[in-house]
Amino acid sequence: MNSKRTRKRYNKNSKIIIIMVLMIGVIGLSIGFSAFSKNLDINSTATVTPDPSDFKILFSSSKDSVVAGDLNYRVIKGTALGFPATIDNSDSLHPKITGLKATLTNPDDLVNWGFYVTNQGKYTAYLKKIEFGDKKCIAKEGTSQDLVDKVCEGIIIEIHYDGNDVSLSAWNIEGLKTTRDNITEHPLEKETFKYIIISIFYKNNNNNVFADGDFDVTFGDITLTYSTTDS
């Protein structure tokens, strides 16, 4: 009789212990899961700061590898004469084309320089701004500078970016700088090359004034600025 009572008491105590162990286990799991969730929340709000050295935009005369230095010209129309320009990649955030120069004579003279822009960094880059340097028109020997000053207004520089006219700038005779900024929707993905054409064009300004001989036209540096965001 006593043994039966003892077994009942023992079974009852065992059930109580088991229930307490299960409750402790559930509480422990809940605390652990809560801690794990907090860790996930903290990690999800971490900020990643890109290393500037991982952002690299370069100009190249080749579409297969980065080749800087002299950039050859092509006479597309008329009796124009061009001169080699120079690719300057010394600042990988703002690559430049320097030394743009052409000798022009008649309306419709057109000279091109073709090259590539490539993204050799770790992030997609977005074209944000194009800056044009000063324009100067200098009469050659035997040509009237007064007439050249008047026709210089009709000399324009044009950029075709990846097949599109991103920027078209008509320059006045004072040679003021022009900037095209707030450019959007022109991404440059990693390890890709895009073709760019710069043109110097003698546009007839329809004022019936023409130069009486050859003259040189020079433009200051053309700089392209890129960003890691398109906003």
N, C-alpha and C positions, 0 to 999 in steps of 0.2 A: 504493500500500500504506500509506504513511504517512498519506495523506489519510483513508483509511478508519479507521485507528486514532484519528486526531484527531477525526473526526466521532463515533465511539463514545464517546470520552472527553468530548466536548462534551455529547452527549446525556445521559450519565450525570450529569455535573455539573449540567445543567439540571434533571433530575429531582430531584436532591438539593436544589437551591435551591427548587424548587416545593414539595417536601414540607416544607421548613423554613418557607416563607412560610405554608403552610396551618396548620402547627402553631402558629406565632406568632399567626395570626388566631383560631384556636380558643381559645387561652389568653386572648387579649384579650377575646373575647366572654364567656368564662366569668367573668373578673374584672369586666367591666361589668355582667353580669347579677347577680352577687353584690352589687355595690354598689347596684344598683337595688332588689334585694330587701331590703337593709338599710334603704334609704330608705322603702320601703313599710311595713316593720315599725315603724319609728320613728313614722311618721305615723299608723299604726293605733292606737297607744297614746296619742295626744294627748288631753288633757282639755279639754272645752268648759265654760266657766263662764258661765251665763246672766247677762245684765245685769238687775239688779232693776227697772230702769225699763221692761223689756219684759214685766213681770208686772203686769197691771192688772185687778183685779176691782172692778166698780162696781154700785151699786144704781140702779134707775131706775123712775119711775112709768110709763114708756112701754116698749113692746116693740119699738119701731122705732129709737129713738135714746136716748142717755143724758139723762134729765131728772131732776135732783135737786130738793131743796127740800121743800115740804109734801107730805104723803101723806094723802089723804082716807080716811075710814073708811066702813064700811057696817054698819048694825044688821041683823043676820041674824035675830035672834029676841028676843022679849020687849020690855021697855020701856027697854032700855039707851040710853045716849047716849054717843057717842064724841067724840073730839077729834082734830084733825089731828096726825099724827106728822111726823117730819122725817128725810129721807135725808141721811146724812153720809158723803160719799166722800172726806174729807180724807186718809185713809190707804187707798191702793189695795190694800193687803194685808189690811186688816181693815175692810171697809165696815160701817157701823152704821145701825140704826134707833133714833132717840131720841124722847123725849117721848110714850111710849105711855100713854094715859090714857082711862078710861071711867067713866061714872057708872052704877052698877048699883042695882037695887031688889029684884028677885025671882030665885029660882033659875031657871036656864035662860036668863037674859039672856046674849046673845052678840054681840060686836062683832068685826069683821074689818078688817084692813088688807091690801090686796093690792098687790104690787109685783113687780119683776123683778130678777134678778141677771144680769149680763152679763160675758163675758170679752172685754175689749178689748186683751188682751196678745198675745204671740206664741207662747205655749205652752198646752197643755191644762192646766187647773187642776182640783184635786181638793179637795172639801170635807172638812176634817179636824176642825173643832171649831165648836160653837155655845155662846156664853156668854150667860147671862141676868143682867140687873142686878137690884137689890133690888125687892121688892114692898112696897107700902104701901097700907093701907086706911084712909081718913079719913072719919069720919062727917060728913055735912052738917048744917046747922042743923036741930034738931028730931029728929035721929036719935041713938040711944044708941051711944057709942063702944065700950062694953063688949060690946054685941051684935055690933057690926061686927067687933071683934077675934075673936070666936068664929066668925063666918061667913067671915072672911077665909081661913081654912084651906081652904075649898072653892073659892077662886078660883084657876083655873089659866090658864096661858098655853101655847098650842100652836102649833107650826110645821108647816105642810104644805109640804114642799120638792118641787117638780116633781111634785105629785100624790101624794107619799108622806109619811107621818108620820115624819119623821126624828127629831124630838125631841118628847117630851111631858113637861112638868115640872109637878108639883103643888107648890105653895109653902106653907110653914107660916106661922104668924102672926108669927114673928120676921123674916120676909123674908130668909132666907138665900139667898145666890147659888147657882146651880146651873150646872154645865158639862156639856155632852155632848161628849166627845172620842173620839178613836180611830175616827172615822167613816171608812168606806171605801166604795168602789164608787159614788161620786157624782161622776163627771167632768163638767167644764164645758168644752166644746170652744171653740176660738177663734171669736169673732164670733157666738156664740149667746146667746140669752136664755132663762132659765128662770123660771117663775112661782112665787112664794112667797106664802103666806098666813100672817099672824100673827093669832091669835084670843085674846081675853080672854073667859073663860067662867065664869059663876057656876054652879058645880056644887053641887047639893044634897048636903051631907055626911051626910044621914040621921040627924042628931042632934036633929032637931025644934027647932033653934034658928034663928031668922030675924031679919034686921035689921028694925027698926021704921020704916025710912024709907030715903031715898037715901044712898048713900055713894060716894066717889071711890076708884078703884083706879088706881095708877100702877106702872109697871115701869121699872126702869132700862134702860140701853142693851142692845140685843141685837146681838151681834157675831158675824159669820161669818168663820172663818179658812180660807184656802185654801193649798194647796201645789202644787209642780210634780210631786210624786210621790204615789202612792197607798199607799206603804208606811209 
